[in-house]
Amino acid sequence: MKLLFGIGIAILGLGILSLFVPIPHTERSGFKAGGVSMGIQTQHSEKVSPIISGTLMIVGAGMMIAGRSASRAA
């Protein structure tokens, strides 16, 4: 059950990182008419919802506890 504990650590780490690291997002919009094309590219960064981050942290901690409990029982 060390695998379950390791996956729990990874998910917990992703949950913590998602609170602080923004995810870049790029959009391109424009039009094309014949041989002429005109467009604009916008880029902005968004953070993940705190609810999703919290869920990831709770699931990761639960997996770590389950992995630890299963290895003690064996």
CHARMM internal coordinates of N, CA and C (Angstrom, degrees):
IC EDIT
DIST 1 N 1 CA 1.4419
DIST 1 CA 1 C 1.5304
ANGL 1 N 1 CA 1 C 112.04
DIST 1 C 2 N 1.3206
ANGL 1 CA 1 C 2 N 115.57
DIHE 1 N 1 CA 1 C 2 N 10.37
DIST 2 N 2 CA 1.4585
ANGL 1 C 2 N 2 CA 118.65
DIHE 1 CA 1 C 2 N 2 CA 175.14
DIST 2 CA 2 C 1.5223
ANGL 2 N 2 CA 2 C 110.82
DIHE 1 C 2 N 2 CA 2 C -65.26
DIST 2 C 3 N 1.3487
ANGL 2 CA 2 C 3 N 115.37
DIHE 2 N 2 CA 2 C 3 N -28.06
DIST 3 N 3 CA 1.4575
ANGL 2 C 3 N 3 CA 119.90
DIHE 2 CA 2 C 3 N 3 CA 178.19
DIST 3 CA 3 C 1.5265
ANGL 3 N 3 CA 3 C 110.44
DIHE 2 C 3 N 3 CA 3 C -63.78
DIST 3 C 4 N 1.3227
ANGL 3 CA 3 C 4 N 117.59
DIHE 3 N 3 CA 3 C 4 N -43.56
DIST 4 N 4 CA 1.4670
ANGL 3 C 4 N 4 CA 121.93
DIHE 3 CA 3 C 4 N 4 CA 179.01
DIST 4 CA 4 C 1.5256
ANGL 4 N 4 CA 4 C 110.80
DIHE 3 C 4 N 4 CA 4 C -62.52
DIST 4 C 5 N 1.3238
ANGL 4 CA 4 C 5 N 116.60
DIHE 4 N 4 CA 4 C 5 N -41.20
DIST 5 N 5 CA 1.4628
ANGL 4 C 5 N 5 CA 121.39
DIHE 4 CA 4 C 5 N 5 CA 177.87
DIST 5 CA 5 C 1.5338
ANGL 5 N 5 CA 5 C 110.44
DIHE 4 C 5 N 5 CA 5 C -63.74
DIST 5 C 6 N 1.3416
ANGL 5 CA 5 C 6 N 117.39
DIHE 5 N 5 CA 5 C 6 N -42.82
DIST 6 N 6 CA 1.4630
ANGL 5 C 6 N 6 CA 121.58
DIHE 5 CA 5 C 6 N 6 CA 179.54
DIST 6 CA 6 C 1.5188
ANGL 6 N 6 CA 6 C 112.66
DIHE 5 C 6 N 6 CA 6 C -65.13
DIST 6 C 7 N 1.3295
ANGL 6 CA 6 C 7 N 116.43
DIHE 6 N 6 CA 6 C 7 N -40.63
DIST 7 N 7 CA 1.4656
ANGL 6 C 7 N 7 CA 119.96
DIHE 6 CA 6 C 7 N 7 CA 177.58
DIST 7 CA 7 C 1.5282
ANGL 7 N 7 CA 7 C 109.54
DIHE 6 C 7 N 7 CA 7 C -65.81
DIST 7 C 8 N 1.3322
ANGL 7 CA 7 C 8 N 116.49
DIHE 7 N 7 CA 7 C 8 N -37.93
DIST 8 N 8 CA 1.4689
ANGL 7 C 8 N 8 CA 120.61
DIHE 7 CA 7 C 8 N 8 CA 177.31
DIST 8 CA 8 C 1.5113
ANGL 8 N 8 CA 8 C 112.00
DIHE 7 C 8 N 8 CA 8 C -61.45
DIST 8 C 9 N 1.3260
ANGL 8 CA 8 C 9 N 117.30
DIHE 8 N 8 CA 8 C 9 N -41.13
DIST 9 N 9 CA 1.4728
ANGL 8 C 9 N 9 CA 121.03
DIHE 8 CA 8 C 9 N 9 CA 177.53
DIST 9 CA 9 C 1.5274
ANGL 9 N 9 CA 9 C 109.84
DIHE 8 C 9 N 9 CA 9 C -63.02
DIST 9 C 10 N 1.3336
ANGL 9 CA 9 C 10 N 117.18
DIHE 9 N 9 CA 9 C 10 N -42.85
DIST 10 N 10 CA 1.4681
ANGL 9 C 10 N 10 CA 120.88
DIHE 9 CA 9 C 10 N 10 CA -179.41
DIST 10 CA 10 C 1.5335
ANGL 10 N 10 CA 10 C 110.92
DIHE 9 C 10 N 10 CA 10 C -63.28
DIST 10 C 11 N 1.3299
ANGL 10 CA 10 C 11 N 116.94
DIHE 10 N 10 CA 10 C 11 N -44.16
DIST 11 N 11 CA 1.4662
ANGL 10 C 11 N 11 CA 120.00
DIHE 10 CA 10 C 11 N 11 CA -179.23
DIST 11 CA 11 C 1.5303
ANGL 11 N 11 CA 11 C 110.68
DIHE 10 C 11 N 11 CA 11 C -67.93
DIST 11 C 12 N 1.3330
ANGL 11 CA 11 C 12 N 117.45
DIHE 11 N 11 CA 11 C 12 N -39.54
DIST 12 N 12 CA 1.4616
ANGL 11 C 12 N 12 CA 120.78
DIHE 11 CA 11 C 12 N 12 CA 176.42
DIST 12 CA 12 C 1.5275
ANGL 12 N 12 CA 12 C 110.49
DIHE 11 C 12 N 12 CA 12 C -61.21
DIST 12 C 13 N 1.3313
ANGL 12 CA 12 C 13 N 116.43
DIHE 12 N 12 CA 12 C 13 N -42.43
DIST 13 N 13 CA 1.4720
ANGL 12 C 13 N 13 CA 120.51
DIHE 12 CA 12 C 13 N 13 CA 177.59
DIST 13 CA 13 C 1.5150
ANGL 13 N 13 CA 13 C 112.26
DIHE 12 C 13 N 13 CA 13 C -62.66
DIST 13 C 14 N 1.3367
ANGL 13 CA 13 C 14 N 117.08
DIHE 13 N 13 CA 13 C 14 N -41.49
DIST 14 N 14 CA 1.4679
ANGL 13 C 14 N 14 CA 120.47
DIHE 13 CA 13 C 14 N 14 CA 177.36
DIST 14 CA 14 C 1.5290
ANGL 14 N 14 CA 14 C 110.99
DIHE 13 C 14 N 14 CA 14 C -63.02
DIST 14 C 15 N 1.3272
ANGL 14 CA 14 C 15 N 116.55
DIHE 14 N 14 CA 14 C 15 N -38.89
DIST 15 N 15 CA 1.4639
ANGL 14 C 15 N 15 CA 120.04
DIHE 14 CA 14 C 15 N 15 CA 178.40
DIST 15 CA 15 C 1.5093
ANGL 15 N 15 CA 15 C 111.96
DIHE 14 C 15 N 15 CA 15 C -63.23
DIST 15 C 16 N 1.3217
ANGL 15 CA 15 C 16 N 117.12
DIHE 15 N 15 CA 15 C 16 N -42.38
DIST 16 N 16 CA 1.4693
ANGL 15 C 16 N 16 CA 121.00
DIHE 15 CA 15 C 16 N 16 CA 179.21
DIST 16 CA 16 C 1.5261
ANGL 16 N 16 CA 16 C 110.38
DIHE 15 C 16 N 16 CA 16 C -67.46
DIST 16 C 17 N 1.3360
ANGL 16 CA 16 C 17 N 116.53
DIHE 16 N 16 CA 16 C 17 N -44.50
DIST 17 N 17 CA 1.4722
ANGL 16 C 17 N 17 CA 119.76
DIHE 16 CA 16 C 17 N 17 CA 179.52
DIST 17 CA 17 C 1.5271
ANGL 17 N 17 CA 17 C 112.17
DIHE 16 C 17 N 17 CA 17 C -62.86
DIST 17 C 18 N 1.3321
ANGL 17 CA 17 C 18 N 116.90
DIHE 17 N 17 CA 17 C 18 N -36.03
DIST 18 N 18 CA 1.4601
ANGL 17 C 18 N 18 CA 119.46
DIHE 17 CA 17 C 18 N 18 CA -176.96
DIST 18 CA 18 C 1.5287
ANGL 18 N 18 CA 18 C 112.20
DIHE 17 C 18 N 18 CA 18 C -67.40
DIST 18 C 19 N 1.3281
ANGL 18 CA 18 C 19 N 117.55
DIHE 18 N 18 CA 18 C 19 N -16.63
DIST 19 N 19 CA 1.4651
ANGL 18 C 19 N 19 CA 119.87
DIHE 18 CA 18 C 19 N 19 CA 175.49
DIST 19 CA 19 C 1.5264
ANGL 19 N 19 CA 19 C 111.93
DIHE 18 C 19 N 19 CA 19 C -73.34
DIST 19 C 20 N 1.3338
ANGL 19 CA 19 C 20 N 116.70
DIHE 19 N 19 CA 19 C 20 N -30.07
DIST 20 N 20 CA 1.4585
ANGL 19 C 20 N 20 CA 120.27
DIHE 19 CA 19 C 20 N 20 CA -170.80
DIST 20 CA 20 C 1.5218
ANGL 20 N 20 CA 20 C 115.24
DIHE 19 C 20 N 20 CA 20 C -111.74
DIST 20 C 21 N 1.3263
ANGL 20 CA 20 C 21 N 118.65
DIHE 20 N 20 CA 20 C 21 N -27.48
DIST 21 N 21 CA 1.4650
ANGL 20 C 21 N 21 CA 121.80
DIHE 20 CA 20 C 21 N 21 CA -173.57
DIST 21 CA 21 C 1.5316
ANGL 21 N 21 CA 21 C 109.92
DIHE 20 C 21 N 21 CA 21 C -96.90
DIST 21 C 22 N 1.3337
ANGL 21 CA 21 C 22 N 117.31
DIHE 21 N 21 CA 21 C 22 N 117.61
DIST 22 N 22 CA 1.4719
ANGL 21 C 22 N 22 CA 119.14
DIHE 21 CA 21 C 22 N 22 CA 177.42
DIST 22 CA 22 C 1.5250
ANGL 22 N 22 CA 22 C 111.53
DIHE 21 C 22 N 22 CA 22 C -76.11
DIST 22 C 23 N 1.3233
ANGL 22 CA 22 C 23 N 115.40
DIHE 22 N 22 CA 22 C 23 N 151.15
DIST 23 N 23 CA 1.4645
ANGL 22 C 23 N 23 CA 122.27
DIHE 22 CA 22 C 23 N 23 CA 179.22
DIST 23 CA 23 C 1.5271
ANGL 23 N 23 CA 23 C 108.02
DIHE 22 C 23 N 23 CA 23 C -101.09
DIST 23 C 24 N 1.3502
ANGL 23 CA 23 C 24 N 118.21
DIHE 23 N 23 CA 23 C 24 N 119.36
DIST 24 N 24 CA 1.4690
ANGL 23 C 24 N 24 CA 119.54
DIHE 23 CA 23 C 24 N 24 CA -179.83
DIST 24 CA 24 C 1.5240
ANGL 24 N 24 CA 24 C 111.42
DIHE 23 C 24 N 24 CA 24 C -72.03
DIST 24 C 25 N 1.3239
ANGL 24 CA 24 C 25 N 114.67
DIHE 24 N 24 CA 24 C 25 N 144.91
DIST 25 N 25 CA 1.4634
ANGL 24 C 25 N 25 CA 121.32
DIHE 24 CA 24 C 25 N 25 CA -179.70
DIST 25 CA 25 C 1.5226
ANGL 25 N 25 CA 25 C 107.97
DIHE 24 C 25 N 25 CA 25 C -137.60
DIST 25 C 26 N 1.3228
ANGL 25 CA 25 C 26 N 116.88
DIHE 25 N 25 CA 25 C 26 N 128.21
DIST 26 N 26 CA 1.4617
ANGL 25 C 26 N 26 CA 122.39
DIHE 25 CA 25 C 26 N 26 CA -178.83
DIST 26 CA 26 C 1.5206
ANGL 26 N 26 CA 26 C 109.64
DIHE 25 C 26 N 26 CA 26 C -117.15
DIST 26 C 27 N 1.3300
ANGL 26 CA 26 C 27 N 115.94
DIHE 26 N 26 CA 26 C 27 N 133.77
DIST 27 N 27 CA 1.4640
ANGL 26 C 27 N 27 CA 121.93
DIHE 26 CA 26 C 27 N 27 CA 176.67
DIST 27 CA 27 C 1.5197
ANGL 27 N 27 CA 27 C 109.13
DIHE 26 C 27 N 27 CA 27 C -123.40
DIST 27 C 28 N 1.3005
ANGL 27 CA 27 C 28 N 115.63
DIHE 27 N 27 CA 27 C 28 N 142.15
DIST 28 N 28 CA 1.4640
ANGL 27 C 28 N 28 CA 120.93
DIHE 27 CA 27 C 28 N 28 CA 175.83
DIST 28 CA 28 C 1.5140
ANGL 28 N 28 CA 28 C 107.77
DIHE 27 C 28 N 28 CA 28 C -125.36
DIST 28 C 29 N 1.3071
ANGL 28 CA 28 C 29 N 115.18
DIHE 28 N 28 CA 28 C 29 N 129.17
DIST 29 N 29 CA 1.4626
ANGL 28 C 29 N 29 CA 120.09
DIHE 28 CA 28 C 29 N 29 CA 177.37
DIST 29 CA 29 C 1.5270
ANGL 29 N 29 CA 29 C 108.52
DIHE 28 C 29 N 29 CA 29 C -136.14
DIST 29 C 30 N 1.2893
ANGL 29 CA 29 C 30 N 115.25
DIHE 29 N 29 CA 29 C 30 N 150.94
DIST 30 N 30 CA 1.4521
ANGL 29 C 30 N 30 CA 119.85
DIHE 29 CA 29 C 30 N 30 CA -179.40
DIST 30 CA 30 C 1.5059
ANGL 30 N 30 CA 30 C 110.97
DIHE 29 C 30 N 30 CA 30 C 168.31
DIST 30 C 31 N 1.3211
ANGL 30 CA 30 C 31 N 114.70
DIHE 30 N 30 CA 30 C 31 N -164.82
DIST 31 N 31 CA 1.4591
ANGL 30 C 31 N 31 CA 119.31
DIHE 30 CA 30 C 31 N 31 CA 179.59
DIST 31 CA 31 C 1.5197
ANGL 31 N 31 CA 31 C 109.28
DIHE 30 C 31 N 31 CA 31 C -143.37
DIST 31 C 32 N 1.3183
ANGL 31 CA 31 C 32 N 114.76
DIHE 31 N 31 CA 31 C 32 N 160.52
DIST 32 N 32 CA 1.4539
ANGL 31 C 32 N 32 CA 122.00
DIHE 31 CA 31 C 32 N 32 CA 179.56
DIST 32 CA 32 C 1.5234
ANGL 32 N 32 CA 32 C 107.58
DIHE 31 C 32 N 32 CA 32 C -133.49
DIST 32 C 33 N 1.3118
ANGL 32 CA 32 C 33 N 116.60
DIHE 32 N 32 CA 32 C 33 N 125.28
DIST 33 N 33 CA 1.4618
ANGL 32 C 33 N 33 CA 121.49
DIHE 32 CA 32 C 33 N 33 CA 178.92
DIST 33 CA 33 C 1.5283
ANGL 33 N 33 CA 33 C 108.03
DIHE 32 C 33 N 33 CA 33 C -132.13
DIST 33 C 34 N 1.3074
ANGL 33 CA 33 C 34 N 115.77
DIHE 33 N 33 CA 33 C 34 N 106.88
DIST 34 N 34 CA 1.4721
ANGL 33 C 34 N 34 CA 119.82
DIHE 33 CA 33 C 34 N 34 CA -178.97
DIST 34 CA 34 C 1.5105
ANGL 34 N 34 CA 34 C 109.74
DIHE 33 C 34 N 34 CA 34 C 66.01
DIST 34 C 35 N 1.3198
ANGL 34 CA 34 C 35 N 116.47
DIHE 34 N 34 CA 34 C 35 N -123.46
DIST 35 N 35 CA 1.4605
ANGL 34 C 35 N 35 CA 121.80
DIHE 34 CA 34 C 35 N 35 CA 179.85
DIST 35 CA 35 C 1.5218
ANGL 35 N 35 CA 35 C 112.73
DIHE 34 C 35 N 35 CA 35 C -93.14
DIST 35 C 36 N 1.3298
ANGL 35 CA 35 C 36 N 116.27
DIHE 35 N 35 CA 35 C 36 N 0.45
DIST 36 N 36 CA 1.4623
ANGL 35 C 36 N 36 CA 120.07
DIHE 35 CA 35 C 36 N 36 CA -177.08
DIST 36 CA 36 C 1.5266
ANGL 36 N 36 CA 36 C 109.26
DIHE 35 C 36 N 36 CA 36 C -104.70
DIST 36 C 37 N 1.3062
ANGL 36 CA 36 C 37 N 115.09
DIHE 36 N 36 CA 36 C 37 N 132.51
DIST 37 N 37 CA 1.4640
ANGL 36 C 37 N 37 CA 118.62
DIHE 36 CA 36 C 37 N 37 CA 174.87
DIST 37 CA 37 C 1.5222
ANGL 37 N 37 CA 37 C 108.62
DIHE 36 C 37 N 37 CA 37 C -131.65
DIST 37 C 38 N 1.3080
ANGL 37 CA 37 C 38 N 114.55
DIHE 37 N 37 CA 37 C 38 N 141.80
DIST 38 N 38 CA 1.4597
ANGL 37 C 38 N 38 CA 121.30
DIHE 37 CA 37 C 38 N 38 CA -178.52
DIST 38 CA 38 C 1.5234
ANGL 38 N 38 CA 38 C 106.88
DIHE 37 C 38 N 38 CA 38 C -134.64
DIST 38 C 39 N 1.2892
ANGL 38 CA 38 C 39 N 117.67
DIHE 38 N 38 CA 38 C 39 N 132.53
DIST 39 N 39 CA 1.4507
ANGL 38 C 39 N 39 CA 119.08
DIHE 38 CA 38 C 39 N 39 CA -178.70
DIST 39 CA 39 C 1.5087
ANGL 39 N 39 CA 39 C 112.13
DIHE 38 C 39 N 39 CA 39 C -158.92
DIST 39 C 40 N 1.2996
ANGL 39 CA 39 C 40 N 113.55
DIHE 39 N 39 CA 39 C 40 N 168.54
DIST 40 N 40 CA 1.4538
ANGL 39 C 40 N 40 CA 120.73
DIHE 39 CA 39 C 40 N 40 CA 177.99
DIST 40 CA 40 C 1.5306
ANGL 40 N 40 CA 40 C 107.40
DIHE 39 C 40 N 40 CA 40 C -137.57
DIST 40 C 41 N 1.3063
ANGL 40 CA 40 C 41 N 114.99
DIHE 40 N 40 CA 40 C 41 N 143.58
DIST 41 N 41 CA 1.4543
ANGL 40 C 41 N 41 CA 120.70
DIHE 40 CA 40 C 41 N 41 CA 179.57
DIST 41 CA 41 C 1.5219
ANGL 41 N 41 CA 41 C 107.93
DIHE 40 C 41 N 41 CA 41 C -118.56
DIST 41 C 42 N 1.3249
ANGL 41 CA 41 C 42 N 116.32
DIHE 41 N 41 CA 41 C 42 N 125.13
DIST 42 N 42 CA 1.4590
ANGL 41 C 42 N 42 CA 120.97
DIHE 41 CA 41 C 42 N 42 CA 178.58
DIST 42 CA 42 C 1.5232
ANGL 42 N 42 CA 42 C 108.86
DIHE 41 C 42 N 42 CA 42 C -115.63
DIST 42 C 43 N 1.3157
ANGL 42 CA 42 C 43 N 114.69
DIHE 42 N 42 CA 42 C 43 N 144.60
DIST 43 N 43 CA 1.4558
ANGL 42 C 43 N 43 CA 119.80
DIHE 42 CA 42 C 43 N 43 CA -179.87
DIST 43 CA 43 C 1.5199
ANGL 43 N 43 CA 43 C 108.41
DIHE 42 C 43 N 43 CA 43 C -133.48
DIST 43 C 44 N 1.3175
ANGL 43 CA 43 C 44 N 116.08
DIHE 43 N 43 CA 43 C 44 N 132.61
DIST 44 N 44 CA 1.4530
ANGL 43 C 44 N 44 CA 121.05
DIHE 43 CA 43 C 44 N 44 CA 175.70
DIST 44 CA 44 C 1.5121
ANGL 44 N 44 CA 44 C 109.03
DIHE 43 C 44 N 44 CA 44 C -146.23
DIST 44 C 45 N 1.3140
ANGL 44 CA 44 C 45 N 115.27
DIHE 44 N 44 CA 44 C 45 N 161.87
DIST 45 N 45 CA 1.4624
ANGL 44 C 45 N 45 CA 120.64
DIHE 44 CA 44 C 45 N 45 CA -178.53
DIST 45 CA 45 C 1.5157
ANGL 45 N 45 CA 45 C 109.47
DIHE 44 C 45 N 45 CA 45 C -116.48
DIST 45 C 46 N 1.3130
ANGL 45 CA 45 C 46 N 115.97
DIHE 45 N 45 CA 45 C 46 N 138.43
DIST 46 N 46 CA 1.4529
ANGL 45 C 46 N 46 CA 121.89
DIHE 45 CA 45 C 46 N 46 CA 179.31
DIST 46 CA 46 C 1.5143
ANGL 46 N 46 CA 46 C 108.94
DIHE 45 C 46 N 46 CA 46 C -126.68
DIST 46 C 47 N 1.3270
ANGL 46 CA 46 C 47 N 115.88
DIHE 46 N 46 CA 46 C 47 N 143.58
DIST 47 N 47 CA 1.4598
ANGL 46 C 47 N 47 CA 120.46
DIHE 46 CA 46 C 47 N 47 CA 174.91
DIST 47 CA 47 C 1.5143
ANGL 47 N 47 CA 47 C 108.67
DIHE 46 C 47 N 47 CA 47 C -93.81
DIST 47 C 48 N 1.3144
ANGL 47 CA 47 C 48 N 115.80
DIHE 47 N 47 CA 47 C 48 N 154.01
DIST 48 N 48 CA 1.4616
ANGL 47 C 48 N 48 CA 122.19
DIHE 47 CA 47 C 48 N 48 CA 178.34
DIST 48 CA 48 C 1.5232
ANGL 48 N 48 CA 48 C 108.08
DIHE 47 C 48 N 48 CA 48 C -71.03
DIST 48 C 49 N 1.3244
ANGL 48 CA 48 C 49 N 116.18
DIHE 48 N 48 CA 48 C 49 N 148.63
DIST 49 N 49 CA 1.4610
ANGL 48 C 49 N 49 CA 121.41
DIHE 48 CA 48 C 49 N 49 CA 178.93
DIST 49 CA 49 C 1.5249
ANGL 49 N 49 CA 49 C 110.13
DIHE 48 C 49 N 49 CA 49 C -57.76
DIST 49 C 50 N 1.3330
ANGL 49 CA 49 C 50 N 117.21
DIHE 49 N 49 CA 49 C 50 N 138.99
DIST 50 N 50 CA 1.4705
ANGL 49 C 50 N 50 CA 120.00
DIHE 49 CA 49 C 50 N 50 CA 177.97
DIST 50 CA 50 C 1.5309
ANGL 50 N 50 CA 50 C 112.67
DIHE 49 C 50 N 50 CA 50 C -59.99
DIST 50 C 51 N 1.3182
ANGL 50 CA 50 C 51 N 117.66
DIHE 50 N 50 CA 50 C 51 N -27.27
DIST 51 N 51 CA 1.4679
ANGL 50 C 51 N 51 CA 120.25
DIHE 50 CA 50 C 51 N 51 CA 178.23
DIST 51 CA 51 C 1.5295
ANGL 51 N 51 CA 51 C 110.02
DIHE 50 C 51 N 51 CA 51 C -65.40
DIST 51 C 52 N 1.3243
ANGL 51 CA 51 C 52 N 116.60
DIHE 51 N 51 CA 51 C 52 N -41.96
DIST 52 N 52 CA 1.4679
ANGL 51 C 52 N 52 CA 120.61
DIHE 51 CA 51 C 52 N 52 CA 178.49
DIST 52 CA 52 C 1.5229
ANGL 52 N 52 CA 52 C 110.11
DIHE 51 C 52 N 52 CA 52 C -67.40
DIST 52 C 53 N 1.3352
ANGL 52 CA 52 C 53 N 117.24
DIHE 52 N 52 CA 52 C 53 N -42.02
DIST 53 N 53 CA 1.4647
ANGL 52 C 53 N 53 CA 120.50
DIHE 52 CA 52 C 53 N 53 CA 178.09
DIST 53 CA 53 C 1.5242
ANGL 53 N 53 CA 53 C 111.01
DIHE 52 C 53 N 53 CA 53 C -61.24
DIST 53 C 54 N 1.3255
ANGL 53 CA 53 C 54 N 116.46
DIHE 53 N 53 CA 53 C 54 N -44.29
DIST 54 N 54 CA 1.4588
ANGL 53 C 54 N 54 CA 120.44
DIHE 53 CA 53 C 54 N 54 CA 178.85
DIST 54 CA 54 C 1.5126
ANGL 54 N 54 CA 54 C 112.12
DIHE 53 C 54 N 54 CA 54 C -63.57
DIST 54 C 55 N 1.3237
ANGL 54 CA 54 C 55 N 116.42
DIHE 54 N 54 CA 54 C 55 N -40.04
DIST 55 N 55 CA 1.4621
ANGL 54 C 55 N 55 CA 120.51
DIHE 54 CA 54 C 55 N 55 CA 177.90
DIST 55 CA 55 C 1.5241
ANGL 55 N 55 CA 55 C 110.86
DIHE 54 C 55 N 55 CA 55 C -62.82
DIST 55 C 56 N 1.3229
ANGL 55 CA 55 C 56 N 117.08
DIHE 55 N 55 CA 55 C 56 N -43.30
DIST 56 N 56 CA 1.4613
ANGL 55 C 56 N 56 CA 120.48
DIHE 55 CA 55 C 56 N 56 CA 177.66
DIST 56 CA 56 C 1.5297
ANGL 56 N 56 CA 56 C 111.20
DIHE 55 C 56 N 56 CA 56 C -60.52
DIST 56 C 57 N 1.3288
ANGL 56 CA 56 C 57 N 116.91
DIHE 56 N 56 CA 56 C 57 N -42.25
DIST 57 N 57 CA 1.4597
ANGL 56 C 57 N 57 CA 120.05
DIHE 56 CA 56 C 57 N 57 CA -179.41
DIST 57 CA 57 C 1.5268
ANGL 57 N 57 CA 57 C 111.29
DIHE 56 C 57 N 57 CA 57 C -66.70
DIST 57 C 58 N 1.3316
ANGL 57 CA 57 C 58 N 117.59
DIHE 57 N 57 CA 57 C 58 N -40.65
DIST 58 N 58 CA 1.4711
ANGL 57 C 58 N 58 CA 120.65
DIHE 57 CA 57 C 58 N 58 CA 179.81
DIST 58 CA 58 C 1.5269
ANGL 58 N 58 CA 58 C 110.47
DIHE 57 C 58 N 58 CA 58 C -66.44
DIST 58 C 59 N 1.3352
ANGL 58 CA 58 C 59 N 117.05
DIHE 58 N 58 CA 58 C 59 N -43.67
DIST 59 N 59 CA 1.4623
ANGL 58 C 59 N 59 CA 120.87
DIHE 58 CA 58 C 59 N 59 CA 179.45
DIST 59 CA 59 C 1.5322
ANGL 59 N 59 CA 59 C 110.20
DIHE 58 C 59 N 59 CA 59 C -63.89
DIST 59 C 60 N 1.3399
ANGL 59 CA 59 C 60 N 116.77
DIHE 59 N 59 CA 59 C 60 N -42.99
DIST 60 N 60 CA 1.4670
ANGL 59 C 60 N 60 CA 119.91
DIHE 59 CA 59 C 60 N 60 CA 178.68
DIST 60 CA 60 C 1.5176
ANGL 60 N 60 CA 60 C 112.23
DIHE 59 C 60 N 60 CA 60 C -62.09
DIST 60 C 61 N 1.3454
ANGL 60 CA 60 C 61 N 116.79
DIHE 60 N 60 CA 60 C 61 N -43.60
DIST 61 N 61 CA 1.4606
ANGL 60 C 61 N 61 CA 119.86
DIHE 60 CA 60 C 61 N 61 CA 178.44
DIST 61 CA 61 C 1.5246
ANGL 61 N 61 CA 61 C 110.84
DIHE 60 C 61 N 61 CA 61 C -65.38
DIST 61 C 62 N 1.3201
ANGL 61 CA 61 C 62 N 117.30
DIHE 61 N 61 CA 61 C 62 N -39.25
DIST 62 N 62 CA 1.4635
ANGL 61 C 62 N 62 CA 120.59
DIHE 61 CA 61 C 62 N 62 CA 177.83
DIST 62 CA 62 C 1.5150
ANGL 62 N 62 CA 62 C 112.15
DIHE 61 C 62 N 62 CA 62 C -62.98
DIST 62 C 63 N 1.3300
ANGL 62 CA 62 C 63 N 116.18
DIHE 62 N 62 CA 62 C 63 N -40.67
DIST 63 N 63 CA 1.4654
ANGL 62 C 63 N 63 CA 119.61
DIHE 62 CA 62 C 63 N 63 CA 178.58
DIST 63 CA 63 C 1.5241
ANGL 63 N 63 CA 63 C 110.94
DIHE 62 C 63 N 63 CA 63 C -66.87
DIST 63 C 64 N 1.3318
ANGL 63 CA 63 C 64 N 117.10
DIHE 63 N 63 CA 63 C 64 N -36.46
DIST 64 N 64 CA 1.4602
ANGL 63 C 64 N 64 CA 119.90
DIHE 63 CA 63 C 64 N 64 CA 177.67
DIST 64 CA 64 C 1.5290
ANGL 64 N 64 CA 64 C 110.58
DIHE 63 C 64 N 64 CA 64 C -65.56
DIST 64 C 65 N 1.3167
ANGL 64 CA 64 C 65 N 116.64
DIHE 64 N 64 CA 64 C 65 N -42.15
DIST 65 N 65 CA 1.4719
ANGL 64 C 65 N 65 CA 120.19
DIHE 64 CA 64 C 65 N 65 CA 178.67
DIST 65 CA 65 C 1.5261
ANGL 65 N 65 CA 65 C 110.52
DIHE 64 C 65 N 65 CA 65 C -65.77
DIST 65 C 66 N 1.3213
ANGL 65 CA 65 C 66 N 117.33
DIHE 65 N 65 CA 65 C 66 N -43.23
DIST 66 N 66 CA 1.4667
ANGL 65 C 66 N 66 CA 120.98
DIHE 65 CA 65 C 66 N 66 CA 179.77
DIST 66 CA 66 C 1.5320
ANGL 66 N 66 CA 66 C 110.41
DIHE 65 C 66 N 66 CA 66 C -64.46
DIST 66 C 67 N 1.3081
ANGL 66 CA 66 C 67 N 117.27
DIHE 66 N 66 CA 66 C 67 N -40.82
DIST 67 N 67 CA 1.4610
ANGL 66 C 67 N 67 CA 120.60
DIHE 66 CA 66 C 67 N 67 CA 178.86
DIST 67 CA 67 C 1.5143
ANGL 67 N 67 CA 67 C 112.17
DIHE 66 C 67 N 67 CA 67 C -66.12
DIST 67 C 68 N 1.3245
ANGL 67 CA 67 C 68 N 115.80
DIHE 67 N 67 CA 67 C 68 N -38.01
DIST 68 N 68 CA 1.4597
ANGL 67 C 68 N 68 CA 119.89
DIHE 67 CA 67 C 68 N 68 CA 178.70
DIST 68 CA 68 C 1.5315
ANGL 68 N 68 CA 68 C 111.40
DIHE 67 C 68 N 68 CA 68 C -70.49
DIST 68 C 69 N 1.3230
ANGL 68 CA 68 C 69 N 116.71
DIHE 68 N 68 CA 68 C 69 N -41.17
DIST 69 N 69 CA 1.4710
ANGL 68 C 69 N 69 CA 121.58
DIHE 68 CA 68 C 69 N 69 CA 179.76
DIST 69 CA 69 C 1.5198
ANGL 69 N 69 CA 69 C 110.90
DIHE 68 C 69 N 69 CA 69 C -65.81
DIST 69 C 70 N 1.3218
ANGL 69 CA 69 C 70 N 116.72
DIHE 69 N 69 CA 69 C 70 N -39.63
DIST 70 N 70 CA 1.4645
ANGL 69 C 70 N 70 CA 120.43
DIHE 69 CA 69 C 70 N 70 CA -179.20
DIST 70 CA 70 C 1.5258
ANGL 70 N 70 CA 70 C 111.10
DIHE 69 C 70 N 70 CA 70 C -68.08
DIST 70 C 71 N 1.3175
ANGL 70 CA 70 C 71 N 117.43
DIHE 70 N 70 CA 70 C 71 N -34.73
DIST 71 N 71 CA 1.4664
ANGL 70 C 71 N 71 CA 119.13
DIHE 70 CA 70 C 71 N 71 CA -179.48
DIST 71 CA 71 C 1.5213
ANGL 71 N 71 CA 71 C 110.90
DIHE 70 C 71 N 71 CA 71 C -74.98
DIST 71 C 72 N 1.3304
ANGL 71 CA 71 C 72 N 118.14
DIHE 71 N 71 CA 71 C 72 N -28.15
DIST 72 N 72 CA 1.4753
ANGL 71 C 72 N 72 CA 121.08
DIHE 71 CA 71 C 72 N 72 CA 176.27
DIST 72 CA 72 C 1.5242
ANGL 72 N 72 CA 72 C 110.91
DIHE 71 C 72 N 72 CA 72 C -72.40
DIST 72 C 73 N 1.3411
ANGL 72 CA 72 C 73 N 116.70
DIHE 72 N 72 CA 72 C 73 N -34.95
DIST 73 N 73 CA 1.4607
ANGL 72 C 73 N 73 CA 120.85
DIHE 72 CA 72 C 73 N 73 CA -177.86
DIST 73 CA 73 C 1.5292
ANGL 73 N 73 CA 73 C 111.71
DIHE 72 C 73 N 73 CA 73 C -71.85
DIST 73 C 74 N 1.3240
ANGL 73 CA 73 C 74 N 115.75
DIHE 73 N 73 CA 73 C 74 N -26.16
DIST 74 N 74 CA 1.4742
ANGL 73 C 74 N 74 CA 119.16
DIHE 73 CA 73 C 74 N 74 CA -176.22
DIST 74 CA 74 C 1.4913
ANGL 74 N 74 CA 74 C 113.38
DIHE 73 C 74 N 74 CA 74 C -80.87
END
COOR INIT
IC SEED 1 N 1 CA 1 C
IC BUILD
